[in-house]
């Protein structure tokens, strides 16, 4: 049988309460028994004191204990006289009047044993010379003795051994009633705990049920689901984490749909161009020539570049893109890439500057040469493509402790503030129509970010002081052995 967490919590609270109640009942019973026995002993000592007073009167009359030794029933008579008025006292006096003297009066038992003993059986009396007059000594010592005085001289003493169990009927009845009260109190406490624990367990597990319901909705694809969270405990933290997870899943779903839509649009544009050119050739509208072949080549190149970029990104995502680390002179690599884009920059009317304090000095880092060339080429091509005619692209390479900082800054136009966080998203364009006309796939910066991350570095985008865009990549000089 599968129990819900509500009933498990209820069972745990019930068991814990049951253990506490049982422990309290045992402790209360033990404390009551001990305390009540002390109370009974105290009351018996009071009777012994009254008993001693009667025996002092007896000694003043007889001047010895001979008669008491010969007639032990007198001890029972004096004991009855110490009792309060009541049926028990009258019953003992009537028994003495009819001379029905019990055997244990003439021969008291030596020990209480496992049975119960009334006070008279546990009484012992000695004379001034420590000779036993009545009762029997139990163990090696006498109980607490009360002196019997005559003319300022101790002529004897009387005492009673403390009870080990209850012997009187009224005592047994009182103890029985107290045990019943303790039992009823324990049972009532259990029912009260059940009455409190059941709604409390339901209340405590209510957030868990909400969490479970939310996760089921997320599992079914309802990523817009959120949990109303006002708690500050662990469940509140878990609810916050689930809300963050739901938000991430929702964003990923939106990006996935946007990704599919953008990919379809990116593929459709060159394919439409290709289809139009081919149909024009088939219909004889256009004749084969260098210009036609050039247009077909541009469309195919654009498709090839887009597919290659998508393939590279997919390999970065699944971690199958091989990175071969070697010693690379990053300064030399940057100069070579600037030379490689020289024609493109000149055609666009853009001036590319390379700032470094020591132009001829090497700047060695550990990295993948091919991927670093791709990184620098993407950043330069992106800056050239989106800088106005007559603008400048500035490349700066500096040392920073154990890393190298690559800065690529350009002149206007710049990028809106809201666009900066999205520049490294795939297929993201600030101006879609303008970017597409420039031939970009919208994947260059996304690939650049993946290359930097593969080298355990970081890349950021911000506004450049010249009014354009500033891309900064920080690459460590050495890679971890792991």
Protein Blocks (a to p, Z undefined) as FASTA:
>chain_A
ZZdfklmmmmmmmmmmmmmmmmmmmmmmmmmmmmmmmmmmmmmmmmmmmmmmmmmmmmmm
nopaklmmmmmmlmmmmmmmmpccdfklmmmmmmmmnopacfklmmccfbfbjmdcdfkl
mpccddfkopafbdcdehjbdcddddddeehiafbdcdddddfbdfbfklmmmmmmmmmm
mmmmmmmmmmmmmmmmmmmmmmmmmmmmmmmmmmmmmmnopakbccddfbfbfklmmmmm
mmmmmmmmmmmmmmmmmmmmmmmmmmmmmmmmmmmmmmmmmnomaccdfklmmmmmmmmm
mmmmmmmmmmmmmmmmnopaccddddddfklmmmmmmmmmmmmmmmnopacddddfblmb
ccdddddfklmmmmmmmmmmmmmmmgcehiacddddddehjaccdddddddddddfklmm
mmmpghiafblmlmmmnopahlmmmmmmmmmmmnopacdddddfkopacddddddfbdcf
ZZ
